[in-house]
Amino acid sequence: MPRAIMLSLGIVTILYCLVAAAVGAMPWQGFEGSAAALASIMKDVTGQSSWAVLLAAGAVVAIASVVLTVLYGQTRILFAMSRDGLVPAVFSKVCPRTGALRANTVIVSVFCGVLAAAVPLKQLADATSIGTLFAFALVNVAEIVLRRRRPEIPRAFRAPLFPFDPAVGFILCVRRMGDLGAVTWQVFGIWAAVGLAIYFGYGRQRSRLAMAEMGSASHAQGE
């Protein structure tokens, strides 16, 4: 898995650099305001619209696959959180016939569909970006904390150049968050407040860790 992750990152990085070079090589006035800059470039280079249409169709398919992957990931995150008691049990219910997270998937899909229909794409993309960057920043912090506090945990993979690489990762994530607009930060603040309210109002008392601590305390008092 670590090798696959690093290989995927390498391939995606090369592709992104090629796309940036292709877009940067053309005068930006030619596709200002266009939602499909690469398709415009392909049409200008080849002189035919069919290649641009093919590229745009591939982009639509790629976007659909990314959305599906994100939905799968979010349902699994909520599933794990539900098993830990942080969110309601409906998110961890599994269909007895298929083994799928049916209710979880429906809830997440409807929620994302409503957001996509009600929120402009640019604002929705910025909100998704700041949430993702914040999560990645926390992952880098968690790596440093776990290495310091729990060095005995068995690890199949250790990040090289520790703690340099997680520190740089954290700084870069925060730096990119700073490039986003004030409206995005306001939405992020509201969303974070809602998440904290759910955690302190529901999840903290019902989490498996809290239950285990209460059980240990009761056992100690009984003795």
N, CA and C atoms as a LAMMPS dump frame, in Angstrom:
ITEM: TIMESTEP
0
ITEM: NUMBER OF ATOMS
669
ITEM: BOX BOUNDS ff ff ff
-5.0000000000000000e+02 5.0000000000000000e+02
-5.0000000000000000e+02 5.0000000000000000e+02
-5.0000000000000000e+02 5.0000000000000000e+02
ITEM: ATOMS id mol type element x y z
1 1 1 N 0.813 -1.216 0
2 1 2 C 0 0 0
3 1 3 C 0.854 1.277 0
4 2 1 N 1.866 1.387 0.861
5 2 2 C 2.704 2.597 0.795
6 2 3 C 3.353 2.803 -0.568
7 3 1 N 3.823 1.731 -1.194
8 3 2 C 4.418 1.863 -2.529
9 3 3 C 3.39 2.325 -3.55
10 4 1 N 2.171 1.787 -3.452
11 4 2 C 1.119 2.192 -4.387
12 4 3 C 0.77 3.664 -4.19
13 5 1 N 0.738 4.107 -2.944
14 5 2 C 0.429 5.514 -2.669
15 5 3 C 1.503 6.421 -3.262
16 6 1 N 2.776 6.079 -3.028
17 6 2 C 3.86 6.914 -3.532
18 6 3 C 3.893 6.919 -5.063
19 7 1 N 3.644 5.742 -5.682
20 7 2 C 3.615 5.673 -7.141
21 7 3 C 2.468 6.5 -7.704
22 8 1 N 1.303 6.406 -7.072
23 8 2 C 0.154 7.192 -7.538
24 8 3 C 0.432 8.681 -7.41
25 9 1 N 1.034 9.077 -6.302
26 9 2 C 1.369 10.488 -6.12
27 9 3 C 2.353 10.966 -7.193
28 10 1 N 3.332 10.117 -7.526
29 10 2 C 4.294 10.484 -8.555
30 10 3 C 3.643 10.667 -9.915
31 11 1 N 2.752 9.738 -10.284
32 11 2 C 2.073 9.822 -11.577
33 11 3 C 1.181 11.063 -11.638
34 12 1 N 0.402 11.286 -10.566
35 12 2 C -0.509 12.433 -10.544
36 12 3 C 0.276 13.746 -10.577
37 13 1 N 1.408 13.789 -9.87
38 13 2 C 2.222 15.006 -9.864
39 13 3 C 2.737 15.323 -11.262
40 14 1 N 3.201 14.303 -11.974
41 14 2 C 3.686 14.511 -13.34
42 14 3 C 2.563 15.001 -14.244
43 15 1 N 1.394 14.398 -14.124
44 15 2 C 0.259 14.812 -14.952
45 15 3 C -0.154 16.252 -14.655
46 16 1 N -0.155 16.607 -13.383
47 16 2 C -0.525 17.972 -13.021
48 16 3 C 0.498 18.969 -13.553
49 17 1 N 1.778 18.612 -13.493
50 17 2 C 2.815 19.505 -14.035
51 17 3 C 2.657 19.671 -15.54
52 18 1 N 2.325 18.592 -16.243
53 18 2 C 2.111 18.684 -17.682
54 18 3 C 0.903 19.561 -18.013
55 19 1 N -0.162 19.411 -17.226
56 19 2 C -1.346 20.235 -17.447
57 19 3 C -1.02 21.708 -17.194
58 20 1 N -0.285 21.978 -16.102
59 20 2 C 0.09 23.358 -15.794
60 20 3 C 0.963 23.946 -16.898
61 21 1 N 1.874 23.124 -17.44
62 21 2 C 2.729 23.602 -18.528
63 21 3 C 1.916 23.881 -19.787
64 22 1 N 0.935 23.011 -20.066
65 22 2 C 0.108 23.209 -21.258
66 22 3 C -0.739 24.469 -21.139
67 23 1 N -1.321 24.686 -19.971
68 23 2 C -2.145 25.875 -19.782
69 23 3 C -1.284 27.138 -19.768
70 24 1 N -0.127 27.055 -19.104
71 24 2 C 0.743 28.221 -19.01
72 24 3 C 1.392 28.61 -20.322
73 25 1 N 1.471 27.666 -21.262
74 25 2 C 2.109 27.959 -22.541
75 25 3 C 1.202 28.742 -23.48
76 26 1 N -0.083 28.816 -23.154
77 26 2 C -1.033 29.518 -24.008
78 26 3 C -1.417 30.848 -23.378
79 27 1 N -1.68 31.873 -24.172
80 27 2 C -2.149 33.151 -23.626
81 27 3 C -3.468 32.964 -22.885
82 28 1 N -3.512 33.398 -21.659
83 28 2 C -4.7 33.155 -20.844
84 28 3 C -5.932 33.888 -21.365
85 29 1 N -5.728 34.952 -22.151
86 29 2 C -6.884 35.674 -22.668
87 29 3 C -7.719 34.806 -23.606
88 30 1 N -7.079 33.772 -24.19
89 30 2 C -7.788 32.945 -25.148
90 30 3 C -8.863 32.084 -24.515
91 31 1 N -8.713 31.728 -23.251
92 31 2 C -9.731 30.909 -22.591
93 31 3 C -10.118 31.485 -21.236
94 32 1 N -10.096 32.811 -21.126
95 32 2 C -10.513 33.463 -19.887
96 32 3 C -11.987 33.182 -19.628
97 33 1 N -12.28 32.73 -18.412
98 33 2 C -13.651 32.425 -18.032
99 33 3 C -14.138 31.078 -18.522
100 34 1 N -13.3 30.341 -19.223
101 34 2 C -13.701 29.026 -19.723
102 34 3 C -13.592 27.988 -18.628
103 35 1 N -14.58 27.108 -18.547
104 35 2 C -14.545 26.031 -17.563
105 35 3 C -13.792 24.815 -18.086
106 36 1 N -13.392 24.857 -19.341
107 36 2 C -12.69 23.726 -19.946
108 36 3 C -11.494 24.261 -20.729
109 37 1 N -10.494 24.742 -19.988
110 37 2 C -9.329 25.355 -20.621
111 37 3 C -8.562 24.349 -21.473
112 38 1 N -8.407 23.131 -20.989
113 38 2 C -7.66 22.124 -21.75
114 38 3 C -8.364 21.78 -23.054
115 39 1 N -9.691 21.74 -23.011
116 39 2 C -10.426 21.466 -24.246
117 39 3 C -10.21 22.588 -25.257
118 40 1 N -10.167 23.83 -24.781
119 40 2 C -9.911 24.961 -25.678
120 40 3 C -8.513 24.881 -26.278
121 41 1 N -7.541 24.498 -25.443
122 41 2 C -6.169 24.352 -25.938
123 41 3 C -6.088 23.245 -26.981
124 42 1 N -6.752 22.118 -26.721
125 42 2 C -6.738 21.001 -27.666
126 42 3 C -7.343 21.409 -29.005
127 43 1 N -8.399 22.21 -28.949
128 43 2 C -9.031 22.659 -30.188
129 43 3 C -8.111 23.594 -30.96
130 44 1 N -7.411 24.481 -30.239
131 44 2 C -6.508 25.415 -30.908
132 44 3 C -5.303 24.702 -31.51
133 45 1 N -4.793 23.681 -30.805
134 45 2 C -3.593 22.982 -31.275
135 45 3 C -3.901 22.103 -32.476
136 46 1 N -5.008 21.358 -32.405
137 46 2 C -5.332 20.406 -33.47
138 46 3 C -6.149 21.041 -34.589
139 47 1 N -6.855 22.128 -34.277
140 47 2 C -7.713 22.736 -35.278
141 47 3 C -9.003 21.983 -35.508
142 48 1 N -9.294 20.997 -34.675
143 48 2 C -10.512 20.206 -34.796
144 48 3 C -11.227 20.178 -33.45
145 49 1 N -12.533 20.283 -33.489
146 49 2 C -13.317 20.292 -32.259
147 49 3 C -13.564 18.889 -31.707
148 50 1 N -13.388 17.862 -32.557
149 50 2 C -13.685 16.502 -32.097
150 50 3 C -12.755 16.079 -30.962
151 51 1 N -11.463 16.437 -31.052
152 51 2 C -10.528 16.077 -29.985
153 51 3 C -10.871 16.804 -28.689
154 52 1 N -11.31 18.044 -28.826
155 52 2 C -11.709 18.798 -27.635
156 52 3 C -12.931 18.169 -26.974
157 53 1 N -13.885 17.718 -27.797
158 53 2 C -15.069 17.053 -27.26
159 53 3 C -14.68 15.758 -26.555
160 54 1 N -13.751 15.001 -27.167
161 54 2 C -13.296 13.757 -26.561
162 54 3 C -12.616 14.016 -25.215
163 55 1 N -11.793 15.064 -25.172
164 55 2 C -11.123 15.412 -23.922
165 55 3 C -12.133 15.841 -22.863
166 56 1 N -13.123 16.632 -23.259
167 56 2 C -14.146 17.071 -22.321
168 56 3 C -14.965 15.89 -21.798
169 57 1 N -15.262 14.935 -22.68
170 57 2 C -15.99 13.748 -22.249
171 57 3 C -15.171 12.943 -21.239
172 58 1 N -13.883 12.828 -21.495
173 58 2 C -13.022 12.144 -20.533
174 58 3 C -12.978 12.861 -19.199
175 59 1 N -13.011 14.187 -19.229
176 59 2 C -13.02 14.96 -17.985
177 59 3 C -14.299 14.709 -17.193
178 60 1 N -15.43 14.616 -17.895
179 60 2 C -16.697 14.341 -17.215
180 60 3 C -16.664 12.971 -16.548
181 61 1 N -16.141 11.979 -17.258
182 61 2 C -16.041 10.635 -16.685
183 61 3 C -15.101 10.64 -15.48
184 62 1 N -13.993 11.364 -15.598
185 62 2 C -13.042 11.427 -14.494
186 62 3 C -13.655 12.086 -13.269
187 63 1 N -14.43 13.159 -13.492
188 63 2 C -15.081 13.833 -12.371
189 63 3 C -16.068 12.889 -11.688
190 64 1 N -16.822 12.138 -12.49
191 64 2 C -17.775 11.191 -11.907
192 64 3 C -17.07 10.14 -11.071
193 65 1 N -15.934 9.641 -11.546
194 65 2 C -15.2 8.635 -10.786
195 65 3 C -14.642 9.207 -9.493
196 66 1 N -14.194 10.471 -9.541
197 66 2 C -13.679 11.116 -8.328
198 66 3 C -14.797 11.299 -7.306
199 67 1 N -15.968 11.752 -7.771
200 67 2 C -17.106 11.929 -6.873
201 67 3 C -17.489 10.6 -6.233
202 68 1 N -17.505 9.54 -7.02
203 68 2 C -17.848 8.224 -6.492
204 68 3 C -16.828 7.776 -5.449
205 69 1 N -15.559 8.025 -5.714
206 69 2 C -14.524 7.66 -4.757
207 69 3 C -14.67 8.438 -3.456
208 70 1 N -14.957 9.731 -3.58
209 70 2 C -15.151 10.557 -2.384
210 70 3 C -16.35 10.067 -1.582
211 71 1 N -17.43 9.715 -2.251
212 71 2 C -18.615 9.203 -1.556
213 71 3 C -18.287 7.901 -0.833
214 72 1 N -17.551 7.016 -1.497
215 72 2 C -17.148 5.769 -0.842
216 72 3 C -16.315 6.06 0.397
217 73 1 N -15.373 6.976 0.253
218 73 2 C -14.519 7.3 1.389
219 73 3 C -15.294 7.897 2.543
220 74 1 N -16.226 8.813 2.253
221 74 2 C -16.984 9.46 3.309
222 74 3 C -17.887 8.48 4.036
223 75 1 N -18.501 7.567 3.303
224 75 2 C -19.358 6.572 3.967
225 75 3 C -18.537 5.685 4.903
226 76 1 N -17.321 5.356 4.514
227 76 2 C -16.471 4.517 5.383
228 76 3 C -15.995 5.288 6.6
229 77 1 N -15.733 6.59 6.422
230 77 2 C -15.342 7.418 7.572
231 77 3 C -16.482 7.48 8.585
232 78 1 N -17.7 7.735 8.1
233 78 2 C -18.844 7.777 8.993
234 78 3 C -19.12 6.409 9.616
235 79 1 N -18.861 5.35 8.87
236 79 2 C -19.026 4.002 9.407
237 79 3 C -18.084 3.769 10.592
238 80 1 N -16.816 4.141 10.43
239 80 2 C -15.856 3.979 11.515
240 80 3 C -16.206 4.878 12.703
241 81 1 N -16.628 6.105 12.426
242 81 2 C -17.018 7.005 13.509
243 81 3 C -18.244 6.481 14.246
244 82 1 N -19.177 5.887 13.512
245 82 2 C -20.368 5.336 14.146
246 82 3 C -20.016 4.147 15.033
247 83 1 N -19.124 3.299 14.588
248 83 2 C -18.69 2.174 15.425
249 83 3 C -18.015 2.657 16.7
250 84 1 N -17.35 3.81 16.616
251 84 2 C -16.706 4.386 17.805
252 84 3 C -17.676 5.192 18.651
253 85 1 N -18.933 5.324 18.2
254 85 2 C -19.935 6.035 18.973
255 85 3 C -19.969 7.525 18.776
256 86 1 N -19.226 8.045 17.799
257 86 2 C -19.14 9.496 17.614
258 86 3 C -20.306 10.065 16.826
259 87 1 N -20.962 9.245 16.014
260 87 2 C -22.144 9.664 15.268
261 87 3 C -23.208 8.584 15.438
262 88 1 N -24.476 8.879 15.102
263 88 2 C -25.547 7.898 15.317
264 88 3 C -25.288 6.538 14.667
265 89 1 N -25.924 5.529 15.223
266 89 2 C -25.689 4.143 14.801
267 89 3 C -26.183 3.852 13.394
268 90 1 N -27.046 4.717 12.824
269 90 2 C -27.56 4.463 11.488
270 90 3 C -26.433 4.417 10.457
271 91 1 N -25.34 5.124 10.717
272 91 2 C -24.235 5.159 9.765
273 91 3 C -23.406 3.879 9.773
274 92 1 N -23.601 3.023 10.765
275 92 2 C -22.857 1.758 10.808
276 92 3 C -23.744 0.554 10.519
277 93 1 N -24.986 0.799 10.139
278 93 2 C -25.874 -0.317 9.806
279 93 3 C -25.497 -0.892 8.442
280 94 1 N -25.383 -2.208 8.383
281 94 2 C -24.987 -2.913 7.173
282 94 3 C -26.164 -3.731 6.672
283 95 1 N -26.409 -3.685 5.372
284 95 2 C -27.492 -4.473 4.781
285 95 3 C -27.19 -5.96 4.966
286 96 1 N -28.08 -6.732 5.579
287 96 2 C -27.787 -8.151 5.837
288 96 3 C -27.644 -8.997 4.576
289 97 1 N -28.252 -8.556 3.481
290 97 2 C -28.205 -9.348 2.251
291 97 3 C -26.951 -9.06 1.431
292 98 1 N -26.599 -7.795 1.297
293 98 2 C -25.478 -7.417 0.44
294 98 3 C -24.222 -7.011 1.215
295 99 1 N -24.372 -6.691 2.488
296 99 2 C -23.229 -6.233 3.261
297 99 3 C -22.844 -4.799 2.98
298 100 1 N -23.695 -4.057 2.25
299 100 2 C -23.398 -2.676 1.893
300 100 3 C -23.929 -1.723 2.961
301 101 1 N -23.334 -0.544 3.014
302 101 2 C -23.787 0.502 3.923
303 101 3 C -24.923 1.271 3.24
304 102 1 N -26.082 0.656 3.168
305 102 2 C -27.157 1.201 2.355
306 102 3 C -27.664 2.541 2.896
307 103 1 N -28.052 2.585 4.154
308 103 2 C -28.573 3.822 4.724
309 103 3 C -27.511 4.916 4.717
310 104 1 N -26.306 4.562 5.072
311 104 2 C -25.193 5.515 5.084
312 104 3 C -24.974 6.112 3.697
313 105 1 N -24.949 5.262 2.696
314 105 2 C -24.71 5.724 1.324
315 105 3 C -25.826 6.637 0.836
316 106 1 N -27.077 6.295 1.159
317 106 2 C -28.212 7.122 0.733
318 106 3 C -28.146 8.494 1.392
319 107 1 N -27.855 8.535 2.684
320 107 2 C -27.804 9.808 3.407
321 107 3 C -26.704 10.701 2.849
322 108 1 N -25.523 10.136 2.672
323 108 2 C -24.395 10.92 2.164
324 108 3 C -24.664 11.387 0.736
325 109 1 N -25.229 10.528 -0.11
326 109 2 C -25.5 10.889 -1.499
327 109 3 C -26.531 12.009 -1.586
328 110 1 N -27.597 11.918 -0.791
329 110 2 C -28.627 12.963 -0.811
330 110 3 C -28.051 14.281 -0.308
331 111 1 N -27.257 14.222 0.745
332 111 2 C -26.651 15.44 1.296
333 111 3 C -25.734 16.102 0.267
334 112 1 N -24.882 15.31 -0.373
335 112 2 C -23.979 15.865 -1.39
336 112 3 C -24.747 16.375 -2.597
337 113 1 N -25.811 15.682 -2.974
338 113 2 C -26.618 16.131 -4.102
339 113 3 C -27.289 17.465 -3.839
340 114 1 N -27.796 17.651 -2.62
341 114 2 C -28.423 18.926 -2.26
342 114 3 C -27.391 20.051 -2.28
343 115 1 N -26.203 19.79 -1.748
344 115 2 C -25.147 20.8 -1.779
345 115 3 C -24.768 21.162 -3.215
346 116 1 N -24.621 20.141 -4.062
347 116 2 C -24.242 20.396 -5.454
348 116 3 C -25.306 21.194 -6.197
349 117 1 N -26.568 20.99 -5.844
350 117 2 C -27.651 21.701 -6.525
351 117 3 C -27.843 23.116 -5.989
352 118 1 N -27.51 23.349 -4.73
353 118 2 C -27.818 24.633 -4.103
354 118 3 C -26.632 25.581 -4.034
355 119 1 N -25.41 25.067 -4.06
356 119 2 C -24.222 25.895 -3.867
357 119 3 C -23.476 26.022 -5.19
358 120 1 N -23.051 27.224 -5.564
359 120 2 C -22.254 27.381 -6.793
360 120 3 C -20.996 26.521 -6.751
361 121 1 N -20.591 26.048 -7.928
362 121 2 C -19.486 25.096 -8.014
363 121 3 C -18.194 25.662 -7.431
364 122 1 N -17.878 26.926 -7.737
365 122 2 C -16.64 27.531 -7.249
366 122 3 C -16.599 27.557 -5.725
367 123 1 N -17.685 27.979 -5.098
368 123 2 C -17.725 28.037 -3.645
369 123 3 C -17.694 26.642 -3.031
370 124 1 N -18.386 25.705 -3.677
371 124 2 C -18.386 24.337 -3.168
372 124 3 C -17.001 23.714 -3.269
373 125 1 N -16.301 23.975 -4.378
374 125 2 C -14.945 23.457 -4.545
375 125 3 C -13.993 24.058 -3.517
376 126 1 N -14.131 25.362 -3.249
377 126 2 C -13.279 25.998 -2.246
378 126 3 C -13.547 25.435 -0.852
379 127 1 N -14.822 25.215 -0.534
380 127 2 C -15.162 24.648 0.772
381 127 3 C -14.606 23.232 0.918
382 128 1 N -14.693 22.462 -0.162
383 128 2 C -14.118 21.109 -0.134
384 128 3 C -12.608 21.162 0.02
385 129 1 N -11.972 22.111 -0.653
386 129 2 C -10.519 22.235 -0.591
387 129 3 C -10.05 22.59 0.814
388 130 1 N -10.706 23.549 1.458
389 130 2 C -10.249 23.955 2.781
390 130 3 C -10.478 22.847 3.802
391 131 1 N -11.563 22.096 3.649
392 131 2 C -11.779 20.964 4.547
393 131 3 C -10.745 19.874 4.357
394 132 1 N -10.412 19.587 3.102
395 132 2 C -9.407 18.566 2.812
396 132 3 C -8.032 18.991 3.3
397 133 1 N -7.663 20.243 3.053
398 133 2 C -6.368 20.738 3.504
399 133 3 C -6.267 20.716 5.031
400 134 1 N -7.362 21.065 5.71
401 134 2 C -7.355 21.04 7.169
402 134 3 C -7.179 19.617 7.687
403 135 1 N -7.871 18.664 7.045
404 135 2 C -7.732 17.268 7.452
405 135 3 C -6.303 16.766 7.23
406 136 1 N -5.712 17.111 6.089
407 136 2 C -4.332 16.707 5.815
408 136 3 C -3.362 17.344 6.807
409 137 1 N -3.621 18.599 7.177
410 137 2 C -2.763 19.258 8.166
411 137 3 C -2.829 18.532 9.503
412 138 1 N -4.028 18.112 9.906
413 138 2 C -4.17 17.377 11.161
414 138 3 C -3.48 16.017 11.094
415 139 1 N -3.505 15.381 9.932
416 139 2 C -2.818 14.095 9.783
417 139 3 C -1.322 14.257 10.018
418 140 1 N -0.739 15.319 9.491
419 140 2 C 0.686 15.571 9.711
420 140 3 C 0.985 15.837 11.178
421 141 1 N 0.111 16.581 11.844
422 141 2 C 0.292 16.821 13.274
423 141 3 C 0.156 15.516 14.055
424 142 1 N -0.849 14.7 13.685
425 142 2 C -1.059 13.424 14.373
426 142 3 C 0.149 12.503 14.222
427 143 1 N 0.794 12.535 13.07
428 143 2 C 1.98 11.694 12.872
429 143 3 C 3.085 12.071 13.854
430 144 1 N 3.296 13.358 14.029
431 144 2 C 4.334 13.805 14.955
432 144 3 C 3.964 13.436 16.394
433 145 1 N 2.699 13.655 16.762
434 145 2 C 2.261 13.37 18.134
435 145 3 C 2.368 11.882 18.442
436 146 1 N 1.906 11.034 17.506
437 146 2 C 1.951 9.596 17.746
438 146 3 C 3.382 9.076 17.828
439 147 1 N 4.26 9.605 17.016
440 147 2 C 5.66 9.181 17.078
441 147 3 C 6.269 9.516 18.444
442 148 1 N 5.864 10.649 19
443 148 2 C 6.426 11.081 20.282
444 148 3 C 5.786 10.349 21.451
445 149 1 N 4.456 10.228 21.413
446 149 2 C 3.749 9.676 22.568
447 149 3 C 3.569 8.161 22.518
448 150 1 N 3.48 7.598 21.322
449 150 2 C 3.258 6.147 21.191
450 150 3 C 4.29 5.531 20.258
451 151 1 N 5.552 5.592 20.619
452 151 2 C 6.573 5.026 19.724
453 151 3 C 6.532 3.51 19.645
454 152 1 N 5.839 2.863 20.588
455 152 2 C 5.826 1.397 20.621
456 152 3 C 4.794 0.78 19.684
457 153 1 N 3.923 1.585 19.075
458 153 2 C 2.894 1.041 18.195
459 153 3 C 3.544 0.397 16.974
460 154 1 N 3.146 -0.854 16.624
461 154 2 C 3.705 -1.483 15.412
462 154 3 C 3.31 -0.694 14.168
463 155 1 N 4.288 -0.421 13.321
464 155 2 C 4.05 0.361 12.115
465 155 3 C 4.619 -0.373 10.909
466 156 1 N 3.749 -0.586 9.907
467 156 2 C 4.215 -1.239 8.681
468 156 3 C 4.999 -0.284 7.804
469 157 1 N 4.792 1.002 8.013
470 157 2 C 5.475 2.001 7.191
471 157 3 C 5.789 3.218 8.052
472 158 1 N 6.99 3.718 7.923
473 158 2 C 7.399 4.925 8.643
474 158 3 C 7.764 5.995 7.628
475 159 1 N 7.208 7.177 7.815
476 159 2 C 7.506 8.285 6.91
477 159 3 C 8.976 8.664 7.023
478 160 1 N 9.673 8.775 5.915
479 160 2 C 11.096 9.131 5.966
480 160 3 C 11.302 10.586 6.365
481 161 1 N 12.51 10.896 6.792
482 161 2 C 12.913 12.267 7.135
483 161 3 C 12.053 12.862 8.245
484 162 1 N 11.58 12.029 9.145
485 162 2 C 10.787 12.523 10.266
486 162 3 C 11.66 13.364 11.19
487 163 1 N 11.177 14.486 11.74
488 163 2 C 9.849 15.096 11.563
489 163 3 C 9.804 16.158 10.467
490 164 1 N 10.792 16.146 9.571
491 164 2 C 10.853 17.196 8.552
492 164 3 C 9.663 17.132 7.609
493 165 1 N 9.359 15.928 7.07
494 165 2 C 8.303 15.84 6.066
495 165 3 C 6.913 16.141 6.615
496 166 1 N 6.505 15.649 7.807
497 166 2 C 5.178 16.062 8.292
498 166 3 C 5.112 17.54 8.637
499 167 1 N 6.227 18.1 9.107
500 167 2 C 6.23 19.538 9.409
501 167 3 C 6.053 20.357 8.133
502 168 1 N 6.756 19.963 7.069
503 168 2 C 6.612 20.66 5.797
504 168 3 C 5.2 20.467 5.241
505 169 1 N 4.671 19.253 5.369
506 169 2 C 3.308 18.999 4.914
507 169 3 C 2.295 19.874 5.631
508 170 1 N 2.457 20.032 6.934
509 170 2 C 1.555 20.89 7.703
510 170 3 C 1.649 22.343 7.249
511 171 1 N 2.866 22.823 7.072
512 171 2 C 3.068 24.219 6.66
513 171 3 C 2.462 24.475 5.284
514 172 1 N 2.671 23.543 4.348
515 172 2 C 2.139 23.73 3.001
516 172 3 C 0.61 23.704 2.996
517 173 1 N 0.004 22.827 3.802
518 173 2 C -1.456 22.779 3.871
519 173 3 C -2.008 24.096 4.418
520 174 1 N -1.399 24.591 5.488
521 174 2 C -1.855 25.86 6.065
522 174 3 C -1.64 27.002 5.074
523 175 1 N -0.525 26.937 4.361
524 175 2 C -0.243 27.985 3.364
525 175 3 C -1.308 28.003 2.276
526 176 1 N -1.688 26.842 1.793
527 176 2 C -2.71 26.787 0.748
528 176 3 C -4.079 27.203 1.291
529 177 1 N -4.357 26.897 2.545
530 177 2 C -5.611 27.351 3.148
531 177 3 C -5.665 28.875 3.199
532 178 1 N -4.517 29.494 3.416
533 178 2 C -4.472 30.944 3.475
534 178 3 C -4.769 31.617 2.15
535 179 1 N -4.651 30.884 1.046
536 179 2 C -4.933 31.458 -0.269
537 179 3 C -6.432 31.538 -0.571
538 180 1 N -7.241 30.856 0.221
539 180 2 C -8.678 30.834 -0.032
540 180 3 C -9.337 32.096 0.515
541 181 1 N -10.513 32.417 -0.021
542 181 2 C -11.173 33.673 0.285
543 181 3 C -11.823 33.71 1.659
544 182 1 N -12.261 34.909 2.024
545 182 2 C -12.865 35.116 3.343
546 182 3 C -14.177 34.344 3.48
547 183 1 N -14.958 34.279 2.396
548 183 2 C -16.228 33.558 2.456
549 183 3 C -15.987 32.082 2.745
550 184 1 N -14.961 31.523 2.132
551 184 2 C -14.626 30.119 2.366
552 184 3 C -14.25 29.89 3.828
553 185 1 N -13.493 30.812 4.408
554 185 2 C -13.118 30.698 5.814
555 185 3 C -14.342 30.825 6.722
556 186 1 N -15.282 31.669 6.357
557 186 2 C -16.494 31.796 7.156
558 186 3 C -17.309 30.505 7.135
559 187 1 N -17.446 29.929 5.945
560 187 2 C -18.169 28.657 5.833
561 187 3 C -17.436 27.564 6.604
562 188 1 N -16.117 27.557 6.503
563 188 2 C -15.328 26.571 7.238
564 188 3 C -15.509 26.732 8.744
565 189 1 N -15.536 27.99 9.237
566 189 2 C -15.743 28.225 10.661
567 189 3 C -17.101 27.736 11.132
568 190 1 N -18.139 27.984 10.326
569 190 2 C -19.483 27.521 10.688
570 190 3 C -19.542 25.997 10.703
571 191 1 N -18.94 25.395 9.672
572 191 2 C -18.969 23.931 9.573
573 191 3 C -18.184 23.296 10.722
574 192 1 N -17.045 23.908 11.091
575 192 2 C -16.257 23.394 12.212
576 192 3 C -17.029 23.535 13.522
577 193 1 N -17.763 24.646 13.676
578 193 2 C -18.563 24.836 14.881
579 193 3 C -19.66 23.778 14.988
580 194 1 N -20.284 23.465 13.847
581 194 2 C -21.308 22.415 13.841
582 194 3 C -20.691 21.059 14.233
583 195 1 N -19.515 20.763 13.674
584 195 2 C -18.85 19.507 14.017
585 195 3 C -18.478 19.434 15.485
586 196 1 N -17.979 20.529 16.043
587 196 2 C -17.631 20.547 17.469
588 196 3 C -18.878 20.397 18.337
589 197 1 N -19.987 21.024 17.91
590 197 2 C -21.23 20.887 18.67
591 197 3 C -21.715 19.436 18.679
592 198 1 N -21.613 18.772 17.531
593 198 2 C -22.006 17.354 17.475
594 198 3 C -21.099 16.511 18.356
595 199 1 N -19.805 16.815 18.335
596 199 2 C -18.865 16.027 19.133
597 199 3 C -19.116 16.198 20.631
598 200 1 N -19.192 17.445 21.088
599 200 2 C -19.359 17.674 22.518
600 200 3 C -20.784 17.39 22.993
601 201 1 N -21.767 17.552 22.097
602 201 2 C -23.139 17.307 22.496
603 201 3 C -23.589 15.867 22.366
604 202 1 N -22.929 15.108 21.482
605 202 2 C -23.35 13.721 21.244
606 202 3 C -22.202 12.717 21.36
607 203 1 N -21.168 12.909 20.565
608 203 2 C -20.156 11.869 20.426
609 203 3 C -19.263 11.676 21.628
610 204 1 N -18.92 12.742 22.332
611 204 2 C -17.945 12.608 23.414
612 204 3 C -18.443 11.688 24.524
613 205 1 N -19.735 11.787 24.874
614 205 2 C -20.27 10.951 25.946
615 205 3 C -20.543 9.529 25.494
616 206 1 N -20.732 9.324 24.183
617 206 2 C -21.107 8.006 23.681
618 206 3 C -19.95 7.27 23.006
619 207 1 N -18.792 7.849 22.972
620 207 2 C -17.67 7.211 22.29
621 207 3 C -17.213 5.967 23.035
622 208 1 N -16.617 5.041 22.315
623 208 2 C -16.108 3.808 22.923
624 208 3 C -15.033 4.113 23.944
625 209 1 N -14.222 5.136 23.674
626 209 2 C -13.176 5.495 24.63
627 209 3 C -13.777 5.986 25.935
628 210 1 N -14.82 6.835 25.836
629 210 2 C -15.468 7.326 27.052
630 210 3 C -16.139 6.187 27.81
631 211 1 N -16.783 5.272 27.076
632 211 2 C -17.417 4.124 27.727
633 211 3 C -16.39 3.245 28.425
634 212 1 N -15.239 3.042 27.767
635 212 2 C -14.191 2.226 28.383
636 212 3 C -13.651 2.886 29.64
637 213 1 N -13.477 4.202 29.601
638 213 2 C -12.984 4.907 30.78
639 213 3 C -13.996 4.857 31.912
640 214 1 N -15.288 4.984 31.578
641 214 2 C -16.32 4.875 32.607
642 214 3 C -16.36 3.487 33.203
643 215 1 N -16.189 2.456 32.337
644 215 2 C -16.165 1.095 32.842
645 215 3 C -14.978 0.839 33.746
646 216 1 N -13.827 1.379 33.388
647 216 2 C -12.634 1.215 34.218
648 216 3 C -12.805 1.912 35.554
649 217 1 N -13.411 3.106 35.522
650 217 2 C -13.624 3.845 36.76
651 217 3 C -14.609 3.102 37.675
652 218 1 N -15.687 2.556 37.085
653 218 2 C -16.665 1.816 37.874
654 218 3 C -16.046 0.565 38.477
655 219 1 N -15.191 -0.112 37.688
656 219 2 C -14.526 -1.313 38.176
657 219 3 C -13.585 -0.99 39.319
658 220 1 N -12.865 0.144 39.177
659 220 2 C -11.939 0.546 40.234
660 220 3 C -12.695 0.911 41.511
661 221 1 N -13.864 1.572 41.383
662 221 2 C -14.656 1.913 42.559
663 221 3 C -15.223 0.671 43.216
664 222 1 N -15.586 -0.327 42.395
665 222 2 C -16.121 -1.564 42.952
666 222 3 C -15.087 -2.328 43.756
667 223 1 N -13.838 -2.243 43.326
668 223 2 C -12.789 -2.918 44.078
669 223 3 C -12.455 -2.167 45.366
